[in-house]
Amino acid sequence: MKAVALLSGGIDSPVALYVMAKRMECVALHMDNEPFGGGEAEKAVDMVNRVSEELDRKIDLYVLPFGKTVQKAIYENCEERYRCVICKRMMYKAAEAAGRKIGADIIVTGENLGQVASQTLQNLTVLDESVGMAVVRPLIGLDKEEIIGIARRIGTYDISVKKAFPCGLVPSKPSTSAALEKIHEEEGKADFSSLVERAVVEMVEKL
């Protein structure tokens, strides 16, 4: 088994990568959200290097240009309160497409139940529907302090909390219980399949 692990610049995803990489081969995938944010790609490199050192095993990192392709279309076409759910669904789709290129069998995320709007039980169900590849969430039942404790122990915490530009796509009032039919309707407003495909083609290997 091989996993493609989604890696943001936050606290949770490098911990999820570490947990799964102890058990199976993992490749990290970072979605570069410029121009809707910035500074996270550099943090992703440092995180993967730190996890690789902790496990004494090289972990490859790929970076995908997500902001200028997919997020731009979400910003221009989709209803504001559904942006986060649609954005995460497109990340799943990109991870699935990238994963198949590199021989991955599953997608790993750092999602934790209820921490943010896109991680309610209803929205996680909507996210899972977007892909045929299994999504594994090794941190799903942990609370934030438990995750922070692991991050401190493996040395990723100080990297995660370094200042970066926040995502400019986040709505003021995000939907916490998106209906799948409504999400499909919103996704029909742009050719997201082509945009995801383009982003995957432009993906580059960083480590």
Secondary structure as UniProt FT lines:
FT   STRAND          2..6
FT   HELIX           12..21
FT   TURN            22..23
FT   STRAND          25..32
FT   TURN            34..35
FT   HELIX           40..55
FT   STRAND          61..65
FT   HELIX           67..71
FT   HELIX           72..77
FT   HELIX           80..82
FT   HELIX           83..101
FT   TURN            102..103
FT   STRAND          106..108
FT   TURN            113..114
FT   HELIX           117..119
FT   HELIX           121..128
FT   TURN            129..130
FT   STRAND          134..136
FT   TURN            138..141
FT   HELIX           144..154
FT   HELIX           157..160
FT   TURN            168..169
FT   HELIX           180..187
FT   TURN            188..191
FT   HELIX           192..201
FT   STRAND          204..205
//
